[in-house]
Amino acid sequence: MAPAVPVSLPELLYIHDPLCGWCYGMSPVISRVQADFAGRLDVSVLCGGMVTGAQAAPITETWRDLKKELADVEKATGVAVGPEFIALAEEGTYTYDSEPPSRAIVAFRQITQDPARAVAFAHAVQLALFHDGMDLNNPTVYNALLAPFGVDATEFHRRFAAPETARAMKQEFAAVARIGVQGFPTSVVRLGEQGYVLARGYQPYELVRQGLEQLLREQDA
C-alpha cells in the first residue's frame, strides 16, 4: 500500500508587525482561531516591516499619536498596555525599530521549523513590549521569551546575528509588500492557489470566525 499523502490544510497568514498596536490587540484573536480551528486550518505569521531604516527613531517622536492609538486599542480589543511600556515610552530614548523583533521571529521560525509555534512566539514578543516594557532592541531580552518554547538561547543568538537571517527578514518584508498589504494587521486565507483577504485591521473573534467558516464551506462545496 502506498503511503498516505499528507493533506494540505487551508492556511491563515497573519501579517503583522511587532510594533503595531492594533496587531497587539489582534493577536489574542489569532491565538483563539489557532485553537478553535485546529485540524481544519494552519496559521502562520509574517512580519511586515512597519518601521525600518530611516523611519526607525526614538519613540518620543511618535509617542503622542501612539498613546492615543493604544488607548483606542485597549478600548476596542480588551488588551492591556502595561505601565512599564508607558514608562519606557515616556522616558523617550527607546528606538522604535521593527527590525530587531522581526529578526527574532524569523530566527525562531528557522530554528523550530514550526509556523504554529512562531505565531505564539510573535505574540510573546508583543506582550514583552506592550505589557512588560522590555527593550526588543536588546537581543538578551529574548532569552526569557525562548525558555517556555524550549529553544536554545545560544543557537537563537547565533541565528539572530547571522547575515542570512537579516536577508530572510528583508525578503519577508518584500514579500508582504508584493502582496499589497496596506496596513497591519492583515489576515489572508490561502485555499490552494487562491488567496482571500479575511480581515484588514483589527476584527473581533466572532467576525473572523464567521468569515473563516464561510470560506471553508465554499471550499468544501
C-alpha positions as CSV (number, residue, x, y, z in Angstrom):
1,M,0.0,0.0,0.0
2,A,1.3,3.4,-0.9
3,P,2.0,5.8,2.0
4,A,-0.8,8.3,2.6
5,V,-0.2,11.7,1.1
6,P,-0.3,14.5,3.8
7,V,-3.4,16.6,3.4
8,S,-2.6,20.3,2.9
9,L,-4.9,22.4,5.1
10,P,-6.0,25.9,4.3
11,E,-3.7,28.5,5.8
12,L,-4.3,31.7,7.6
13,L,-1.5,34.2,7.0
14,Y,-1.4,36.6,9.9
15,I,0.5,39.6,8.5
16,H,1.6,41.8,11.4
17,D,4.4,44.0,12.8
18,P,5.8,43.5,16.3
19,L,5.5,47.3,17.0
20,C,1.9,47.6,15.7
21,G,-0.6,48.4,18.5
22,W,-3.6,47.0,16.6
23,C,-1.7,43.8,16.0
24,Y,-1.2,43.6,19.7
25,G,-4.9,43.7,20.0
26,M,-5.5,41.2,17.2
27,S,-3.0,38.6,18.5
28,P,-5.4,37.1,21.1
29,V,-8.0,36.7,18.3
30,I,-5.5,34.8,16.1
31,S,-4.5,32.6,19.1
32,R,-8.1,31.7,19.6
33,V,-8.5,30.9,15.9
34,Q,-5.5,28.7,16.1
35,A,-7.0,26.7,19.0
36,D,-10.6,26.6,17.7
37,F,-9.7,25.7,14.1
38,A,-7.0,23.2,14.9
39,G,-7.0,20.4,12.3
40,R,-9.0,22.5,9.9
41,L,-6.7,25.4,9.3
42,D,-2.9,26.1,9.6
43,V,-1.9,29.5,11.0
44,S,1.4,31.3,10.3
45,V,2.7,34.7,10.9
46,L,4.6,37.1,8.7
47,C,6.4,40.4,9.7
48,G,5.7,43.4,7.5
49,G,8.4,45.9,8.4
50,M,6.3,48.8,9.6
51,V,9.1,51.0,11.0
52,T,12.5,50.3,9.4
53,G,15.6,52.0,8.1
54,A,15.4,55.8,8.2
55,Q,11.9,55.6,9.8
56,A,13.3,54.0,12.9
57,A,13.6,56.8,15.5
58,P,13.3,57.5,19.3
59,I,9.8,56.7,20.4
60,T,9.3,60.2,21.7
61,E,8.8,61.4,18.1
62,T,5.6,59.3,17.7
63,W,4.5,58.9,21.3
64,R,1.7,61.4,21.3
65,D,0.0,59.7,18.4
66,L,0.9,56.2,19.6
67,K,-0.5,56.9,23.1
68,K,-3.9,57.8,21.6
69,E,-3.9,54.8,19.3
70,L,-3.1,52.4,22.2
71,A,-6.0,53.9,24.2
72,D,-8.2,53.1,21.3
73,V,-6.7,49.6,21.0
74,E,-7.4,48.9,24.7
75,K,-11.0,50.1,24.4
76,A,-11.8,48.1,21.3
77,T,-9.9,44.9,22.0
78,G,-9.6,44.4,25.7
79,V,-5.9,44.0,25.8
80,A,-3.9,46.0,28.4
81,V,-1.0,48.3,27.8
82,G,1.3,47.9,30.8
83,P,2.7,50.8,32.9
84,E,6.2,49.5,32.1
85,F,5.6,50.2,28.4
86,I,4.2,53.7,29.2
87,A,7.3,54.4,31.3
88,L,9.6,53.2,28.5
89,A,7.8,55.4,26.0
90,E,7.7,58.5,28.2
91,E,11.4,58.2,29.0
92,G,11.7,58.7,25.3
93,T,15.0,57.3,24.2
94,Y,13.8,53.8,23.1
95,T,14.3,53.4,19.4
96,Y,11.1,52.3,17.7
97,D,12.5,49.8,15.1
98,S,10.7,46.8,13.7
99,E,13.8,45.1,12.5
100,P,15.2,43.5,15.8
101,P,11.9,41.9,16.9
102,S,11.2,40.8,13.3
103,R,14.6,39.3,13.0
104,A,14.0,37.5,16.3
105,I,10.7,36.0,15.0
106,V,12.4,34.9,11.8
107,A,15.3,33.3,13.7
108,F,12.8,31.5,16.0
109,R,10.9,30.2,12.9
110,Q,14.2,29.0,11.3
111,I,15.2,27.1,14.5
112,T,11.8,25.5,15.2
113,Q,10.6,24.9,11.7
114,D,7.2,25.2,13.2
115,P,4.9,28.1,11.9
116,A,2.3,27.5,14.6
117,R,4.8,28.0,17.4
118,A,6.2,31.1,15.7
119,V,2.7,32.6,16.0
120,A,2.8,32.1,19.7
121,F,6.3,33.5,19.9
122,A,5.3,36.6,18.0
123,H,2.5,37.2,20.5
124,A,5.0,36.7,23.3
125,V,7.3,39.3,21.7
126,Q,4.4,41.8,21.6
127,L,3.5,41.1,25.2
128,A,7.1,41.7,26.2
129,L,6.9,45.2,24.6
130,F,3.4,46.5,25.2
131,H,2.7,44.8,28.5
132,D,6.1,44.5,30.1
133,G,8.0,47.4,28.6
134,M,11.0,45.3,27.6
135,D,13.7,46.5,25.2
136,L,13.2,44.5,22.0
137,N,16.4,46.0,20.5
138,N,18.4,44.1,23.1
139,P,19.0,40.5,22.0
140,T,19.4,39.2,25.5
141,V,15.8,40.2,26.3
142,Y,14.6,37.3,24.2
143,N,16.2,34.7,26.5
144,A,13.2,34.8,28.8
145,L,10.8,34.5,25.9
146,L,12.5,31.5,24.4
147,A,12.5,29.4,27.6
148,P,8.8,28.4,27.5
149,F,9.4,27.1,24.0
150,G,12.4,25.1,24.8
151,V,14.6,26.9,22.3
152,D,18.3,27.0,23.0
153,A,19.4,30.6,23.6
154,T,22.9,30.1,22.2
155,E,21.5,28.8,18.8
156,F,19.0,31.7,18.8
157,H,21.7,34.3,19.2
158,R,23.8,32.7,16.5
159,R,20.8,32.9,14.2
160,F,19.8,36.3,15.3
161,A,23.2,37.8,14.4
162,A,23.7,35.9,11.1
163,P,23.6,37.9,7.9
164,E,21.4,35.3,6.3
165,T,18.7,35.9,8.9
166,A,18.7,39.6,8.2
167,R,18.4,38.8,4.5
168,A,15.5,36.4,5.2
169,M,13.8,39.1,7.3
170,K,14.1,41.7,4.4
171,Q,12.8,39.1,1.9
172,E,9.8,38.6,4.2
173,F,9.2,42.4,4.3
174,A,9.4,42.5,0.5
175,A,7.0,39.5,0.1
176,V,4.4,41.3,2.3
177,A,4.8,44.4,0.2
178,R,4.3,42.4,-3.0
179,I,1.0,41.0,-1.6
180,G,-0.1,44.6,-1.5
181,V,-0.7,44.9,2.2
182,Q,-1.6,48.5,3.0
183,G,-1.7,48.2,6.8
184,F,-1.3,45.9,9.8
185,P,-2.7,43.6,10.8
186,T,-4.0,41.9,7.7
187,S,-5.3,38.4,7.7
188,V,-5.2,36.4,4.4
189,V,-6.6,32.9,3.9
190,R,-4.9,30.7,1.3
191,L,-7.1,28.0,-0.2
192,G,-4.9,26.1,-2.7
193,E,-3.5,28.6,-5.1
194,Q,-6.0,31.3,-4.2
195,G,-5.7,34.0,-1.5
196,Y,-8.6,35.8,0.1
197,V,-8.3,38.8,2.5
198,L,-10.2,37.8,5.6
199,A,-9.7,41.0,7.6
200,R,-8.0,44.3,7.2
201,G,-7.1,45.8,10.6
202,Y,-8.5,44.5,13.9
203,Q,-11.6,42.4,13.8
204,P,-13.3,40.8,16.8
205,Y,-13.2,37.0,17.1
206,E,-16.8,36.4,16.1
207,L,-16.5,38.2,12.8
208,V,-13.2,36.4,12.0
209,R,-14.8,33.0,12.9
210,Q,-17.8,33.7,10.6
211,G,-15.6,34.7,7.7
212,L,-13.5,31.6,8.1
213,E,-16.5,29.3,8.3
214,Q,-17.9,30.8,5.1
215,L,-14.6,30.4,3.2
216,L,-14.1,26.8,4.4
217,R,-17.7,26.0,3.5
218,E,-17.2,27.4,0.0
219,Q,-14.0,25.4,-0.4
220,D,-15.9,22.2,0.6
221,A,-18.9,22.9,-1.6
